[in-house]
Amino acid sequence: MTIHELSFGEINILKPNLAEVIIGSDVEMDLERVNELHEFLLTHLEYPFNLLINKTHKYSYTFEAQQHAYALSEINSIAVVAYNSIAEHSSNSLISIPRAMPWNIEIFKERKTALDWLENVEQ
């Protein structure tokens, strides 16, 4: 596993086509940070890739960032680990925003279950 620190948190590369995104505590993800995230993913992962969004911290998105977050055709699937009902609710809110490219996304309560799902999802 390779850990990369970015302005908003860290990205752990678990496999050539799998990354874990951990956004820092009380971070507000704006469009600039979303673009930083996307640029990193596109330059460090093999396509198509899967993402594990590990919601260990409380953070937020600006409205503009919500519309553009994870809007990459190179993303195959996204698993979100939401450890409590607040994290699950905020994830469902983000999922419900209309977007041009639909997501293949699931929310889990445990990291291992999320990783297992990503391992078995079709590329």
C-alpha positions as CSV (number, residue, x, y, z in Angstrom):
1,M,0.0,0.0,0.0
2,T,1.3,3.5,-0.9
3,I,0.0,6.5,1.0
4,H,-0.2,9.9,-0.6
5,E,-1.0,13.1,1.3
6,L,-3.0,15.7,-0.6
7,S,-4.4,19.1,0.5
8,F,-7.7,17.6,1.6
9,G,-6.6,14.3,3.1
10,E,-4.9,11.1,1.9
11,I,-5.2,8.5,-0.8
12,N,-4.0,5.0,-0.3
13,I,-3.2,3.0,-3.4
14,L,-4.2,-0.5,-2.5
15,K,-3.8,-2.0,-6.0
16,P,-3.0,-0.6,-9.4
17,N,-6.7,-0.1,-10.0
18,L,-8.0,0.4,-6.4
19,A,-7.6,3.5,-4.2
20,E,-8.9,4.4,-0.7
21,V,-9.9,8.0,-0.3
22,I,-9.8,9.4,3.3
23,I,-10.9,13.1,3.5
24,G,-9.6,14.9,6.5
25,S,-11.6,16.1,9.5
26,D,-13.7,19.3,9.0
27,V,-12.4,19.7,5.4
28,E,-14.7,21.4,2.9
29,M,-14.3,19.8,-0.5
30,D,-14.6,22.6,-3.1
31,L,-14.2,22.3,-6.8
32,E,-10.5,22.9,-6.6
33,R,-10.0,20.0,-4.2
34,V,-12.2,17.7,-6.3
35,N,-10.1,18.6,-9.3
36,E,-7.0,17.8,-7.3
37,L,-8.5,14.4,-6.4
38,H,-9.5,13.6,-9.9
39,E,-6.1,14.6,-11.3
40,F,-4.4,12.3,-8.8
41,L,-6.6,9.4,-9.5
42,L,-6.2,9.7,-13.3
43,T,-2.4,9.9,-13.0
44,H,-1.8,7.2,-10.4
45,L,-4.3,4.4,-11.2
46,E,-4.9,2.0,-14.0
47,Y,-8.3,2.4,-15.8
48,P,-11.0,1.4,-15.1
49,F,-10.5,1.8,-11.3
50,N,-12.5,1.3,-8.2
51,L,-12.6,3.6,-5.1
52,L,-13.1,3.0,-1.5
53,I,-14.4,6.1,0.2
54,N,-13.5,5.7,3.9
55,K,-15.6,8.2,5.9
56,T,-13.6,8.1,9.1
57,H,-13.9,11.9,9.5
58,K,-16.7,14.5,9.2
59,Y,-16.4,16.8,6.2
60,S,-18.5,18.6,3.6
61,Y,-18.8,19.5,-0.1
62,T,-19.7,22.8,-1.6
63,F,-22.7,22.5,-4.0
64,E,-20.5,22.8,-7.0
65,A,-18.1,20.1,-5.7
66,Q,-21.1,17.8,-5.1
67,Q,-22.0,18.0,-8.8
68,H,-18.6,17.2,-10.0
69,A,-17.2,14.8,-7.4
70,Y,-16.2,11.4,-8.8
71,A,-17.6,12.3,-12.2
72,L,-15.0,10.4,-14.1
73,S,-15.7,7.8,-16.8
74,E,-12.6,5.9,-15.6
75,I,-14.3,5.0,-12.3
76,N,-15.8,1.6,-12.4
77,S,-17.3,1.3,-8.9
78,I,-17.4,3.1,-5.6
79,A,-17.8,1.6,-2.1
80,V,-18.4,4.0,0.7
81,V,-17.7,3.0,4.3
82,A,-20.1,4.9,6.6
83,Y,-19.4,4.2,10.2
84,N,-22.5,5.9,11.6
85,S,-26.0,7.1,10.5
86,I,-24.8,10.7,9.9
87,A,-22.1,9.5,7.5
88,E,-24.6,7.2,5.8
89,H,-27.2,10.1,5.4
90,S,-24.6,12.5,4.0
91,S,-23.5,9.8,1.5
92,N,-27.0,9.1,0.4
93,S,-27.5,12.9,-0.1
94,L,-24.5,13.0,-2.4
95,I,-25.6,9.9,-4.3
96,S,-29.1,11.5,-4.9
97,I,-27.7,14.5,-6.8
98,P,-28.5,14.2,-10.5
99,R,-25.5,13.7,-12.6
100,A,-24.7,13.0,-16.3
101,M,-22.8,9.8,-15.4
102,P,-24.5,7.4,-13.1
103,W,-22.4,5.8,-10.3
104,N,-22.1,2.1,-9.5
105,I,-22.0,2.8,-5.8
106,E,-22.8,1.0,-2.5
107,I,-22.7,2.0,1.1
108,F,-21.2,-0.3,3.8
109,K,-20.8,-0.2,7.5
110,E,-17.5,-2.1,7.5
111,R,-14.3,-1.6,5.5
112,K,-13.7,-5.3,4.9
113,T,-17.2,-5.8,3.4
114,A,-16.7,-2.8,1.1
115,L,-13.4,-4.1,-0.1
116,D,-14.9,-7.6,-0.7
117,W,-17.7,-6.0,-2.8
118,L,-15.1,-4.0,-4.8
119,E,-13.1,-7.2,-5.4
120,N,-16.1,-9.0,-6.8
121,V,-17.6,-6.2,-8.9
122,E,-17.3,-6.6,-12.6
123,Q,-14.8,-4.4,-14.5
